[in-house]
Amino acid sequence: MSTRPRKRSPVPRPGFIMGKTSYDRAAQKEALEAEADAFLREKERRMKKMRITAGKVTMDAELSDSATAGELWAILPVESSAQTWGREVYFKIPMHHEPENAQAKVPAGTVAFWPEGDCLCVFFGQTPYSPVNVVGTLAGDPNAFEKVRDGDAIHIEKVE
């Protein structure tokens, strides 16, 4: 048996690229960045947003991808009358949905559906009365909803 190393063929194997240049790497990096930007733009475009106008307050909210949020999106636009409870604004909407990952505590700025009362709730500091289905988050300062009073007209619409 010979201990000499085997000679390699001077012809590269199929598909082998000899010595990528920095130009090739830069072009590949640019292509990946463009693909990532396109993905983020598409994701932003698909994100469903709604606009809540309550009294003198107008604020957008981004909806989650839950079944409850999808059902809410399907019935928009909705008009109702505000009710307040502590640091929460809630209002009746023409929708019913069973509890879906219902949460007993939510952070300020949460928009949720209350299955027991068929109401949509905007939380700006209050703990829910009973578990709620989270459907989205406000895109601004939730404390603005302190200005909303019982009986104020509420309008919710899609933001395309």
ChimeraX attribute file (.defattr): number of C-alpha atoms within 10 A of each C-alpha:
attribute: neighborCount
match mode: 1-to-1
recipient: residues
	/A:1	3
	/A:2	5
	/A:3	5
	/A:4	6
	/A:5	6
	/A:6	7
	/A:7	6
	/A:8	7
	/A:9	7
	/A:10	6
	/A:11	7
	/A:12	10
	/A:13	8
	/A:14	6
	/A:15	6
	/A:16	8
	/A:17	8
	/A:18	7
	/A:19	7
	/A:20	8
	/A:21	8
	/A:22	9
	/A:23	9
	/A:24	11
	/A:25	11
	/A:26	11
	/A:27	11
	/A:28	12
	/A:29	12
	/A:30	12
	/A:31	12
	/A:32	12
	/A:33	12
	/A:34	12
	/A:35	12
	/A:36	12
	/A:37	12
	/A:38	12
	/A:39	12
	/A:40	12
	/A:41	12
	/A:42	11
	/A:43	11
	/A:44	11
	/A:45	11
	/A:46	10
	/A:47	13
	/A:48	19
	/A:49	22
	/A:50	22
	/A:51	18
	/A:52	22
	/A:53	19
	/A:54	23
	/A:55	18
	/A:56	13
	/A:57	13
	/A:58	15
	/A:59	17
	/A:60	18
	/A:61	21
	/A:62	19
	/A:63	22
	/A:64	17
	/A:65	12
	/A:66	15
	/A:67	13
	/A:68	23
	/A:69	21
	/A:70	14
	/A:71	14
	/A:72	22
	/A:73	19
	/A:74	11
	/A:75	14
	/A:76	15
	/A:77	14
	/A:78	16
	/A:79	18
	/A:80	18
	/A:81	17
	/A:82	21
	/A:83	18
	/A:84	18
	/A:85	12
	/A:86	12
	/A:87	17
	/A:88	24
	/A:89	23
	/A:90	24
	/A:91	22
	/A:92	18
	/A:93	18
	/A:94	13
	/A:95	16
	/A:96	16
	/A:97	16
	/A:98	14
	/A:99	16
	/A:100	16
	/A:101	11
	/A:102	16
	/A:103	15
	/A:104	12
	/A:105	13
	/A:106	19
	/A:107	12
	/A:108	19
	/A:109	21
	/A:110	21
	/A:111	28
	/A:112	26
	/A:113	31
	/A:114	25
	/A:115	20
	/A:116	14
	/A:117	13
	/A:118	17
	/A:119	20
	/A:120	24
	/A:121	24
	/A:122	26
	/A:123	26
	/A:124	23
	/A:125	17
	/A:126	16
	/A:127	17
	/A:128	20
	/A:129	11
	/A:130	12
	/A:131	20
	/A:132	25
	/A:133	25
	/A:134	24
	/A:135	25
	/A:136	22
	/A:137	21
	/A:138	22
	/A:139	15
	/A:140	12
	/A:141	11
	/A:142	19
	/A:143	14
	/A:144	13
	/A:145	23
	/A:146	15
	/A:147	11
	/A:148	20
	/A:149	16
	/A:150	14
	/A:151	14
	/A:152	17
	/A:153	17
	/A:154	21
	/A:155	18
	/A:156	20
	/A:157	17
	/A:158	17
	/A:159	12
	/A:160	9
